Amino acid sequence: MDEDLSQYGNPHGDEGMKVIKDMNAGHTPQIMWGVDNLPYISPKRILDVGCGGGIFTRIILEKYPKASASAIDISELCVDYAKEYNKEFIDSGRLDVQVADVMDLPFEDGTFDMVVSNASHFFWNDLKAGLRELGRVTKMGGTILLTAGLHFDGEPTDEQRKEYEGMANIISDLKLKEMMTFAGFRTAVLASRTDPYCAYIGIRCGEIVN
């Protein structure tokens, strides 16, 4: 694959701006598919991890009009873009956006009723540690939703690993589900029958295993 996949993990420069715009447009269907498969919940505080250009943040705040949210990304370019893209939510006091890393989230334990992320887990430096951080900041009984437009029913082949070598975490759905379990979540993996969309939906109900 000739495309620079690292730009999706940390957009920067002129190419990064194009990537952000493309992500907001191209990732909407997979995000909507995941959101449509959520159980009935009524979160008050939501965290969007790896918010990119802010499309997931907007979708989730529109779905839950009584909720407020925080959004984080390691890319300053993404944060600036997301702030402008979701300016109305910031101005109304429902949203704050900041530069931060999933490896060290700047929030207290059990802060959020819901945590969402779209495809950012592919790029985390340490997937297990990142998921444990999500578990730490999620309340008991809270919900996590990871969406993706790419997933692996079984163990990825060498060809698939080579194709997506710009992504740090190319693993099977089963392994990701197991990691979420160790992070304190009871997790279901939902895959579309017609599209490559996948949603990992977890409920925080257990202790985090170190």
C-alpha positions as CSV (number, residue, x, y, z in Angstrom):
1,M,0.0,0.0,0.0
2,D,1.5,3.3,-1.1
3,E,-0.5,5.5,1.1
4,D,1.2,6.9,4.2
5,L,-1.0,5.3,6.9
6,S,1.0,7.1,9.6
7,Q,-0.9,10.3,8.7
8,Y,-4.1,8.6,10.0
9,G,-2.5,8.0,13.3
10,N,-1.1,11.5,13.7
11,P,-2.1,13.9,10.9
12,H,0.3,16.8,10.3
13,G,1.3,19.3,7.6
14,D,-0.6,19.9,4.4
15,E,-1.2,16.3,3.8
16,G,-2.6,15.9,7.3
17,M,-5.3,18.5,6.6
18,K,-6.4,16.5,3.6
19,V,-6.4,13.3,5.7
20,I,-8.6,15.0,8.4
21,K,-11.2,16.1,5.9
22,D,-11.2,12.7,4.2
23,M,-11.6,11.0,7.5
24,N,-14.6,13.1,8.5
25,A,-16.3,12.3,5.2
26,G,-15.2,8.7,4.7
27,H,-15.6,7.4,8.3
28,T,-19.1,8.6,8.8
29,P,-20.8,5.5,7.6
30,Q,-18.9,3.1,9.8
31,I,-19.4,5.4,12.8
32,M,-23.1,5.6,12.2
33,W,-23.3,1.9,11.8
34,G,-21.7,1.4,15.2
35,V,-23.8,4.0,16.9
36,D,-27.0,2.5,15.5
37,N,-26.0,-0.8,17.1
38,L,-25.6,0.6,20.6
39,P,-27.9,-0.7,23.4
40,Y,-30.2,1.8,25.0
41,I,-28.1,4.1,27.2
42,S,-28.3,7.6,28.5
43,P,-24.8,8.9,29.1
44,K,-24.0,12.2,30.7
45,R,-20.3,12.4,30.2
46,I,-18.6,11.0,27.0
47,L,-15.0,10.8,25.9
48,D,-13.9,10.6,22.3
49,V,-10.4,9.2,22.0
50,G,-8.4,10.0,18.8
51,C,-11.1,12.4,17.8
52,G,-9.5,13.3,14.4
53,G,-11.5,16.0,12.7
54,G,-14.4,15.7,15.2
55,I,-17.0,13.7,13.3
56,F,-17.5,11.1,15.9
57,T,-17.8,13.8,18.6
58,R,-20.5,15.5,16.6
59,I,-22.5,12.3,15.9
60,I,-22.4,11.2,19.5
61,L,-23.4,14.6,20.9
62,E,-26.3,14.8,18.4
63,K,-27.5,11.4,19.5
64,Y,-27.3,12.3,23.2
65,P,-28.4,15.9,23.4
66,K,-28.3,15.9,27.2
67,A,-24.7,14.8,27.4
68,S,-21.4,16.7,27.4
69,A,-18.1,15.4,26.0
70,S,-14.4,15.7,26.1
71,A,-12.4,14.9,22.9
72,I,-8.6,14.2,22.7
73,D,-6.1,13.6,20.0
74,I,-2.3,13.5,19.8
75,S,-2.3,15.7,16.7
76,E,-2.5,19.4,17.3
77,L,-3.8,19.8,13.8
78,C,-6.7,17.5,14.5
79,V,-7.5,19.3,17.8
80,D,-7.5,22.7,16.0
81,Y,-9.7,21.3,13.2
82,A,-12.1,19.5,15.6
83,K,-12.5,22.7,17.7
84,E,-13.6,24.6,14.6
85,Y,-15.7,21.8,13.3
86,N,-17.6,21.4,16.6
87,K,-17.5,25.1,17.6
88,E,-21.2,25.2,18.4
89,F,-20.8,22.5,21.1
90,I,-17.8,24.2,22.6
91,D,-19.6,27.6,22.7
92,S,-22.7,25.9,24.4
93,G,-20.5,24.4,27.1
94,R,-21.0,20.8,26.0
95,L,-17.6,20.0,24.7
96,D,-13.9,20.5,25.4
97,V,-11.1,19.4,23.1
98,Q,-7.4,19.0,23.9
99,V,-4.2,17.4,22.9
100,A,-3.6,14.3,24.9
101,D,-2.4,10.7,24.5
102,V,-4.5,7.6,25.2
103,M,-1.5,6.2,27.1
104,D,-1.9,8.9,29.8
105,L,-5.4,10.3,29.8
106,P,-5.7,13.5,31.8
107,F,-8.9,12.5,33.6
108,E,-9.8,11.0,37.0
109,D,-10.8,7.4,37.4
110,G,-14.4,6.7,36.5
111,T,-15.0,10.1,34.9
112,F,-17.1,9.0,31.9
113,D,-20.3,7.1,31.3
114,M,-19.2,6.4,27.7
115,V,-16.0,6.2,25.8
116,V,-15.9,6.1,21.9
117,S,-13.2,5.9,19.4
118,N,-13.1,5.3,15.6
119,A,-10.2,3.3,14.3
120,S,-7.6,5.0,16.5
121,H,-6.7,1.8,18.3
122,F,-4.9,0.6,15.1
123,F,-2.2,3.2,15.9
124,W,-1.7,3.2,19.6
125,N,1.8,2.5,20.8
126,D,0.6,0.0,23.4
127,L,-2.9,-1.4,22.7
128,K,-3.2,-3.2,26.1
129,A,-2.1,-0.1,28.0
130,G,-4.4,2.1,26.0
131,L,-7.4,-0.1,26.6
132,R,-6.6,-0.2,30.3
133,E,-6.6,3.6,30.4
134,L,-10.1,3.6,28.8
135,G,-11.2,1.1,31.5
136,R,-9.7,3.4,34.2
137,V,-11.6,6.5,33.1
138,T,-14.9,4.6,32.5
139,K,-17.5,4.3,35.3
140,M,-18.6,0.9,36.4
141,G,-21.6,0.1,34.2
142,G,-20.3,2.5,31.6
143,T,-20.1,1.8,27.8
144,I,-17.3,1.7,25.4
145,L,-17.7,1.8,21.6
146,L,-14.8,1.2,19.2
147,T,-15.7,1.4,15.5
148,A,-13.7,0.5,12.5
149,G,-14.0,0.0,8.8
150,L,-11.4,-2.8,8.9
151,H,-11.3,-5.9,11.0
152,F,-10.1,-9.5,11.0
153,D,-12.3,-12.5,11.8
154,G,-9.2,-14.7,12.2
155,E,-5.5,-14.2,12.6
156,P,-4.3,-11.7,10.0
157,T,-2.2,-13.2,7.2
158,D,1.4,-12.1,6.4
159,E,0.0,-10.3,3.3
160,Q,-2.5,-8.4,5.4
161,R,0.1,-7.4,7.9
162,K,2.3,-6.1,5.1
163,E,-0.6,-4.3,3.4
164,Y,-1.3,-2.4,6.7
165,E,2.2,-2.2,8.0
166,G,1.7,1.5,8.8
167,M,-0.7,0.4,11.6
168,A,0.8,-0.8,14.8
169,N,-2.1,-3.1,15.9
170,I,-3.3,-5.5,13.2
171,I,-4.9,-8.3,15.3
172,S,-7.9,-10.5,15.2
173,D,-11.3,-9.5,16.6
174,L,-10.9,-12.3,19.2
175,K,-7.6,-10.9,20.5
176,L,-9.0,-7.4,20.7
177,K,-12.0,-8.7,22.6
178,E,-9.7,-10.5,25.0
179,M,-7.7,-7.3,25.6
180,M,-10.9,-5.4,26.3
181,T,-11.9,-8.1,28.8
182,F,-8.6,-7.6,30.7
183,A,-9.4,-3.9,30.7
184,G,-12.6,-4.5,32.6
185,F,-15.1,-4.7,29.8
186,R,-17.7,-7.4,28.9
187,T,-17.5,-7.1,25.2
188,A,-19.5,-8.0,22.1
189,V,-18.0,-7.9,18.6
190,L,-20.5,-6.9,15.9
191,A,-19.7,-7.1,12.2
192,S,-21.8,-5.9,9.3
193,R,-22.9,-8.6,6.8
194,T,-22.7,-6.2,3.8
195,D,-19.8,-3.8,4.6
196,P,-16.4,-4.1,6.3
197,Y,-17.7,-2.2,9.4
198,C,-17.1,-3.6,12.9
199,A,-18.1,-2.4,16.3
200,Y,-16.6,-3.5,19.6
201,I,-19.2,-2.7,22.3
202,G,-18.2,-3.2,25.9
203,I,-19.7,-2.6,29.4
204,R,-17.4,-1.9,32.2
205,C,-18.2,-4.5,34.8
206,G,-14.9,-6.0,35.9
207,E,-11.6,-5.2,37.4
208,I,-8.7,-4.1,35.3
209,V,-6.1,-6.9,35.0
210,N,-2.5,-5.7,35.0
